[in-house]
């Protein structure tokens, strides 16, 4: 079976590493060609960002970029073929639909898998974009609803007073006038909400949410995929690195596919987390179970206390893309749209 792939995300470094381990250099000419096209020594690797087409770029640059993408496809195809030939890569859609196992047996067998390829409905979750939208949410509503209420005399009067105050504060900042401005803006918001469908968020709440996200999800770009329509609770989760988005940054991606694409995409990678109904892991804190508190040395007491703090952090992290049964996490090598043909 052959296919045409529209690459969205490609981790060249991972693919090159797998290639070198599987082939023993048999297809190293592909990786050398990629690096040579970029003018890099093979020891220095590659910076994919340099090969994205730029506005106003020369025909030569566009040609080089096109050749890179072609070579990426060749490397990706050969890595997938090598892993499949060694029975290391599993197509989860085929495994579920054609192996005759029940859904429960399929889920329980997943820990025996390593590299997987799976197709389904997906979504991209960019936390930086979410914070940006949230920060500007109230101003956007003010722009939309205030313009609709231009015939409201109270709104018109307040807008004029606010604008005049702002102009005056630019010329001569004054704490008293600044407090007056804030009071007038709050009054403006209350009137707008009363006479329209606007619903503004509390500014303190917005700041606290941003602090929370900055602490636990800095620069996070997540990918979520649902392979089976009848079992939406089974999902594939992946954390993406923005530099490996093939066609530019995330904004370019959502303009093309949307943050929740309405066509199915494929992810290829290695399973990095596969929770089960019963957690069989040994807890590192179990070493203290055999001691009473008065038997612990000072060093052991501090060690136990700090480990408990780190353990509590795990509960916070579960809110943000840490998989729980039956979801699994994948360290992605490639994400693409695939057109399969015989």
ABEGO torsion letter per residue (X at the ends): XBBBBBBABBBAAAAAAAAAAAAGGAAAAAAAAAAAAAGBBAAAEBBAAAABBBBGBBAAAAAAAAAAAAAAAAAAAAAAAAAAAAGABBBAAAAAAAAGBBAAAAAAAAAABBBBBBBEBBBBBBAAAAAAAAAAAAAAAAAAAAAAAAABAAAAAAAAAAAAAAAAAAABBBAAAAAAAAAAAAAAAAAAAAABABBBBBAAAAAAAAAAAAAABBGBBBBBBBABAABAABBBBBBBBAAABAAEBAAAAAAAAEABBABBBBBBBBBABBBBABBABBBAAAAAAABBAAABBAAAAAAAAAAAAAAAAAAAAAABGBBBOABBBBBBABBBBBBBBX
